[in-house]
């Protein structure tokens, strides 16, 4: 079993190239099923989630070839709309195949979404959109079936702001007959990126990036080439790394506007931020201020950044509070941080942090990719050696986590655990 070993690294300094956005890439790869010709996607990260999706695509007949960050997909060979429930359950964004295949096949069978295990992710808003477009949804033990002889445009009012359901509704409506309007739509950059990709193929989607999106259905979509946006969540985590011990980190190939809330919060806690057209530099003074963070939907502070932000706030003297109303149970990293000496108490949807206390190395377990980032940052600030299991979760989101952190001077390495040591580490998962 692999694990990541970190050591106290002092001030971190260097430059990190930011890869394509994981959350956008997963939507784009599924969206390619809508096309009627070859699609080329550029900047796709080589991560485990992409590998799982490629396997699903090949299972249903799509030709998928990845060379570096370029993925070529040929959807003309798709012969099935039945997604293996086992593979779907390991891949949260598998639900995008429902929206992408429904117009072409009229019936999609797919397993319930899996992925990060910090909270159940309801997909009722996805079903609401499909039903509004004229589909029927049948639920079974380990899968569901969406079927519609024809999709017809409709007005869809989401009960809550949800990026996944907004994207899925766009996919289904792109080739539906007539006009669809999405109200209370998510405004995330990943929504805009998916709409831009579909429009490049000939879709007619207007208003992406606002709370109301209009889609005029088209009968077919062409092939085309599209470059995925950079990963704002990975960029945010590396900028936080600059504040651990007063370092200086530059992230390149980013879109600074996508990180507005994150940058404002980092300045609030004491980091200096400099933005160029496609790069951001953060440098810490060595002194951090305690603060309150409230995670929300974009353009608010991202829920995916509240965990690494917690690691940074452990270095800020005083009492900080991190509240997550998007996923109120997303605090599996807290008991792991306590193993390193952190004083954190979770009450309902908030973590109360007593910062400024020394951390000491130990064994911890990552339960999801962002929790893994949090533990990595904490390990780099802790005295001694920290060992992180659950590497498979981290590799779902990072193409080269070791190389990326080493590029800013982090003392980090990938190790292999002797099988004889495993029985003594079972307590980490509790």
Secondary structure by P-SEA (a helix, b strand, c coil): cbbbbbccccbbbbbbbbcccaaaaaaaaaaccccccbbbbccccccaaaaaaaaaaaaabbbbbbcccbbbbbccccccccccaaaaaaccccaaaaaaccccccbbbbccccccccbbbbaaaaaaaaaaabbbbbbcccbbbbbbcbbbbbbbbbccccaaaaaaaaaaacccccbbbbccccccaaaaaaaaaaaaaccccccccccbbbbbcccbbbbbbbbbcccaaaaaaaaaaaaccbbbbbbcccccccaaaaaaaaaaabbbbbbcccbbbbbbccbbbbbbbbbbccccccccaaaaaaaaacccccbbbbbbccccccccaaaaaaaacccccccccbbbbbccbbbbbbbbbbccaaaaaaaaaaaaacccbbbbcaaaaaaaccccaaaaaaaaccbbbbbbbccccccccccccc
